[in-house]
Amino acid sequence: MTILADIKKSQSAMHDLALHFDFDLGRAARDYAWIKLAPQQAFSAVAGDSSGGVFLAYGDGEIERRPVLYVSSEGQAGRIASNLAELLAVMMAIPGWHDLLKFSGGGNLEEMRRTAGLLERDGPDNEEVPAATQRIVAAFSLPAIADPVRLLHDCVHASDCNVVADDGWPYESLFGHFKSSDNPFWK
């Protein structure tokens, strides 16, 4: 099991995660008191991203064993992993997981598979991502995930809590309604 304290001990891992995977543990210290989960549950911020989103471990038990909810700054939220190690394994397998969800056709698994193929074909935006992935995988015990696209799909579909805005409206799903065919660069 990947332990948060082990990641925090490694400046190079923290740097790689923040720079190449937009998973910045330093952003966990921000004030997230505005977040209200439904049903109400305890949560801890694990990391944040550069767009203002936050990764929350919610529920009871050790932080590394709790499910992870991603809350975007755009009013979307959903469970993206069953625990921290699974989240990191998904990020290593699908660095473009945000785009995979955005171009999911509303959460259609086959559309997500098409999008994943296009993301893989185009490669990461940064040529250093494969080396960073290797360093992180070598440094931590991440589970092998046979089908990371299905795992992400299933986790978001199985979201068991949501974020409620101050006006009482629940945040939208992380599944975007765009399809891969909507992206002009993938024609």
C-alpha positions in Angstrom: 0.0 0.0 0.0 1.3 3.4 -1.0 1.7 5.5 2.1 1.3 9.3 1.9 4.2 9.8 4.3 6.5 7.9 2.0 5.6 10.1 -0.9 6.2 13.2 1.2 9.6 12.0 2.1 10.6 12.0 -1.6 11.1 15.5 -3.0 11.7 14.0 -6.4 8.4 12.1 -6.3 6.5 15.1 -5.1 8.1 17.2 -7.8 7.2 14.6 -10.5 3.6 14.2 -9.3 3.1 18.0 -9.2 4.8 18.9 -12.4 3.9 15.9 -14.7 0.6 14.7 -13.2 -0.8 17.9 -11.7 -1.1 16.2 -8.3 0.4 18.7 -5.9 0.5 17.6 -2.3 1.5 21.1 -1.2 -2.0 22.3 -2.3 -3.6 20.0 0.3 -2.9 22.7 2.9 -5.4 25.1 1.4 -8.7 25.9 3.1 -11.4 23.5 1.8 -13.9 24.2 4.5 -16.3 25.3 1.7 -16.7 21.7 0.6 -19.8 19.9 1.8 -20.3 16.2 1.0 -23.6 14.5 0.6 -24.1 12.3 2.4 -22.1 14.1 5.0 -18.7 12.4 5.7 -15.3 13.2 7.0 -12.7 14.1 4.4 -9.1 15.1 4.1 -7.5 16.9 1.2 -4.7 14.8 -0.2 -3.6 17.1 -3.1 -4.7 19.8 -5.4 -4.2 20.6 -9.0 -3.2 23.8 -10.9 -6.8 24.4 -12.0 -8.1 24.7 -8.4 -9.4 21.1 -8.2 -8.8 19.0 -5.1 -8.3 15.3 -4.4 -10.2 14.3 -1.2 -9.9 11.0 0.7 -13.3 10.6 2.3 -14.9 8.3 4.8 -13.3 6.6 7.8 -10.0 4.8 8.3 -6.5 5.4 7.2 -6.2 8.2 4.6 -4.4 5.9 2.2 -7.3 3.3 2.3 -10.2 5.7 1.8 -11.8 6.3 -1.6 -10.7 9.3 -3.5 -13.1 12.0 -4.7 -12.0 14.6 -7.3 -13.7 18.0 -7.0 -13.1 20.3 -9.9 -13.1 24.1 -9.8 -15.8 24.0 -12.5 -18.5 22.3 -10.4 -17.9 18.6 -11.1 -17.1 15.9 -8.6 -16.9 12.1 -8.5 -15.0 9.2 -7.1 -12.0 8.4 -9.2 -10.3 5.6 -7.1 -10.9 3.3 -4.3 -7.7 4.4 -2.5 -4.5 6.4 -3.0 -2.4 3.6 -4.5 -5.1 2.9 -7.1 -5.4 6.6 -7.9 -1.6 6.9 -8.5 -1.7 3.7 -10.7 -4.5 5.2 -12.8 -2.6 8.5 -13.2 0.5 6.6 -14.3 -1.5 4.5 -16.8 -3.6 7.5 -18.1 -1.8 10.8 -17.5 -4.6 12.5 -19.5 -7.4 11.1 -17.3 -9.1 14.6 -17.1 -9.5 14.6 -20.9 -10.6 11.0 -20.9 -13.5 12.0 -18.6 -14.2 15.2 -20.6 -14.5 13.3 -23.9 -16.4 10.3 -22.4 -19.7 10.8 -24.2 -21.5 11.1 -20.8 -19.7 8.1 -19.3 -19.8 5.7 -22.2 -17.1 3.0 -21.7 -16.6 2.5 -25.5 -16.3 6.2 -26.0 -13.7 6.3 -23.2 -11.8 3.5 -24.9 -11.7 5.5 -28.2 -10.6 8.6 -26.4 -7.9 6.7 -24.5 -6.6 5.3 -27.8 -6.4 8.9 -29.2 -4.7 10.2 -26.1 -2.1 7.4 -26.3 -1.6 8.0 -30.0 -0.9 11.7 -29.4 1.3 10.9 -26.4 1.7 13.1 -23.4 2.0 16.8 -23.7 5.4 16.6 -22.1 8.1 14.2 -23.3 9.3 13.8 -19.7 6.1 12.1 -18.5 7.2 8.5 -19.4 10.5 8.9 -17.4 8.5 10.4 -14.5 6.1 7.6 -14.7 8.9 5.0 -14.5 10.4 6.8 -11.5 7.1 6.9 -9.6 6.3 3.3 -10.4 9.7 2.2 -9.3 9.6 4.2 -6.0 6.2 3.0 -4.8 4.2 -0.2 -4.6 1.4 0.6 -7.1 -1.1 -2.0 -8.0 -1.1 -3.4 -11.5 -4.3 -2.4 -13.2 -5.3 -4.5 -16.2 -7.9 -2.1 -17.5 -7.4 1.4 -16.1 -10.1 2.9 -18.4 -12.7 0.5 -17.1 -11.6 1.1 -13.5 -11.9 4.9 -13.9 -15.3 4.5 -15.6 -16.6 2.2 -12.9 -15.3 4.4 -10.1 -17.0 7.5 -11.4 -20.2 5.6 -12.1 -20.1 4.2 -8.5 -19.6 7.6 -6.9 -21.3 7.2 -3.5 -21.1 10.8 -2.4 -21.1 14.2 -4.1 -20.3 17.8 -3.3 -23.2 20.2 -2.7 -22.8 23.9 -3.5 -23.7 26.6 -1.1 -27.0 27.0 -3.0 -27.9 23.4 -2.4 -27.3 22.1 -5.9 -25.1 19.0 -6.3 -22.0 19.2 -8.4 -22.2 17.6 -11.8 -20.7 14.3 -12.8 -17.0 14.2 -13.9 -18.2 12.6 -17.1 -18.3 15.2 -19.9 -20.8 15.0 -22.7 -18.2 15.5 -25.4 -17.1 12.6 -27.6 -13.7 12.1 -29.2 -15.2 13.1 -32.5 -16.0 16.6 -31.1 -12.3 17.3 -30.7 -11.0 18.8 -34.1 -7.5 17.6 -33.3 -8.5 14.0 -33.3 -10.1 14.0 -36.8 
